[in-house]
């Protein structure tokens, strides 16, 4: 018998039928759904798909925020023998059309009327699309559209034996899901992941992080991304732990939801951890007198104890006594304020995070482990973990994964997590998948203990007009550590020297304005702001780099980068080409002034 996430879901329904599988908030109360109910929902949705003519080998698409219907439809598609493809909620109608057509999907699940209108706008031009299903709470009078209850009812006349037949026919090497890349360099490509990719990666996550039924996580990052799917669907089913669906919009409710749930597993992209860090740092800065001294002392103790914990050791003796006091006076209070009192594992992934952020949290006894990978590797390639955490690196090999470096330092990997290829794109597949080895496009280096560091990305290497190759990642990370800076993009391709575009962090900028008596003034071109940033760059950034890598000029932009303006992907990665286009005038001014 094949070992797939669907088989594990059935096992959970049999062995822990009454244990909670997921929670959603209704009328301000977290309401549980058991594993038996979860399994029956997936099976009923599978019957509905079959009733609508869904055949093994077909694909589906899903457009909406994280909700139970999302994962039910996702797993039902796989159980029916097909592959689901998530679409980012921020995608335009044309971008939705591209994915639906590329994946050749006959059916799409949409969250509500706003998302439905995107599909309605383009559906007449999509020959493959036959059915639209809406999530709970949305009914639309349209012959092509089914509300959730009506969709589920379609399966009433399909026998259970047909679902069992589909389950038994699943193969581990069969396409299970499509993850569309966020398209930083062009149209998104459909990453084909097999049942083996998903099941083995989830199983290794469970073993590596010691996850089990008593664990829990809050689901709030886009399900269109493999990382959130791995945490909230595949690993959750494999370990039997509980998922809480965050309220929408997550930026308004996330901290509240964390404080209500106190999850043991917390996954976030760097921007999330940066926001938490900024909030905690701001609160600590308001402490005065003895409180400020205690906070400073506690973080010093945390710095020493975290160095031991990162190696799997515990503070003892006098340091152990100090740690217990610091925990009671400071650490426990910060964790309570964040909703992290039960957090065993914190993970940062999807983009580089500044080591200073990770160390700040470690000093407060909050450990966040940086993980590196890509959709083509089912999520993880390497990771730090409890007892083996080296801040500033992306950790050691993911279990069952081989990693080597090419002659140019490119990270190359193979293992059961490596994808099948790109959907209907043989040329791209042959370029990135060679003899079973995934060529990541990232540049790395190993230290003496086997910890991997990311040096840069091959396609993002800046080649100056003097022929110098410069990786912008580390420079940008250093710039983001400057006071007031939110985002930083380094410029210099075929230019004489390196420059940078900066955006301001709203909270930090407001505090600076109040402290310097410039409230109400335009800050991005304010002399005091520019002078302060120049000093920060001169003292904190440029001394870290060789002369050719130092930032010679910068411009502060009047707004932050945004998804809406095409400058960020839905997972908040910067799109350099779009930024270069949108701010061409500011860039040119740094080379003509």
HELIX and SHEET records of a PDB file:
HELIX    1   1 UNK A    5  UNK A   15  1                                  11    
HELIX    2   2 UNK A   35  UNK A   51  1                                  17    
HELIX    3   3 UNK A   68  UNK A   79  1                                  12    
HELIX    4   4 UNK A   93  UNK A  103  1                                  11    
HELIX    5   5 UNK A  113  UNK A  122  1                                  10    
HELIX    6   6 UNK A  123  UNK A  125  5                                   3    
HELIX    7   7 UNK A  148  UNK A  153  1                                   6    
HELIX    8   8 UNK A  154  UNK A  157  5                                   4    
HELIX    9   9 UNK A  160  UNK A  168  1                                   9    
HELIX   10  10 UNK A  195  UNK A  208  1                                  14    
HELIX   11  11 UNK A  226  UNK A  229  1                                   4    
HELIX   12  12 UNK A  230  UNK A  234  3                                   5    
HELIX   13  13 UNK A  235  UNK A  239  1                                   5    
HELIX   14  14 UNK A  250  UNK A  261  1                                  12    
HELIX   15  15 UNK A  270  UNK A  285  1                                  16    
HELIX   16  16 UNK A  289  UNK A  309  1                                  21    
HELIX   17  17 UNK A  317  UNK A  326  1                                  10    
HELIX   18  18 UNK A  327  UNK A  331  3                                   5    
HELIX   19  19 UNK A  332  UNK A  338  1                                   7    
HELIX   20  20 UNK A  355  UNK A  362  1                                   8    
HELIX   21  21 UNK A  375  UNK A  377  5                                   3    
HELIX   22  22 UNK A  426  UNK A  432  1                                   7    
HELIX   23  23 UNK A  458  UNK A  460  5                                   3    
HELIX   24  24 UNK A  472  UNK A  479  1                                   8    
HELIX   25  25 UNK A  506  UNK A  515  1                                  10    
HELIX   26  26 UNK A  527  UNK A  536  1                                  10    
HELIX   27  27 UNK A  537  UNK A  541  3                                   5    
HELIX   28  28 UNK A  542  UNK A  544  5                                   3    
HELIX   29  29 UNK A  547  UNK A  549  5                                   3    
HELIX   30  30 UNK A  576  UNK A  582  1                                   7    
HELIX   31  31 UNK A  584  UNK A  592  1                                   9    
SHEET    1   A 4 UNK A  29  UNK A  34  0                                        
SHEET    2   A 4 UNK A  20  UNK A  26 -1                                        
SHEET    3   A 4 UNK A 242  UNK A 245  1                                        
SHEET    4   A 4 UNK A 216  UNK A 219  1                                        
SHEET    1   B 8 UNK A 145  UNK A 146  0                                        
SHEET    2   B 8 UNK A 131  UNK A 134  1                                        
SHEET    3   B 8 UNK A 105  UNK A 110  1                                        
SHEET    4   B 8 UNK A  59  UNK A  63  1                                        
SHEET    5   B 8 UNK A  83  UNK A  87  1                                        
SHEET    6   B 8 UNK A 175  UNK A 180  1                                        
SHEET    7   B 8 UNK A 190  UNK A 194 -1                                        
SHEET    8   B 8 UNK A 421  UNK A 422 -1                                        
SHEET    1   C 5 UNK A 265  UNK A 269  0                                        
SHEET    2   C 5 UNK A 345  UNK A 349  1                                        
SHEET    3   C 5 UNK A 368  UNK A 372  1                                        
SHEET    4   C 5 UNK A 382  UNK A 383 -1                                        
SHEET    5   C 5 UNK A 396  UNK A 397 -1                                        
SHEET    1   D 4 UNK A 402  UNK A 405  0                                        
SHEET    2   D 4 UNK A 410  UNK A 414 -1                                        
SHEET    3   D 4 UNK A 437  UNK A 446 -1                                        
SHEET    4   D 4 UNK A 433  UNK A 434 -1                                        
SHEET    1   E 4 UNK A 402  UNK A 405  0                                        
SHEET    2   E 4 UNK A 410  UNK A 414 -1                                        
SHEET    3   E 4 UNK A 437  UNK A 446 -1                                        
SHEET    4   E 4 UNK A 452  UNK A 457 -1                                        
SHEET    1   F 2 UNK A 462  UNK A 463  0                                        
SHEET    2   F 2 UNK A 469  UNK A 470 -1                                        
SHEET    1   G 3 UNK A 485  UNK A 491  0                                        
SHEET    2   G 3 UNK A 498  UNK A 504 -1                                        
SHEET    3   G 3 UNK A 551  UNK A 556  1                                        
END                                                                             
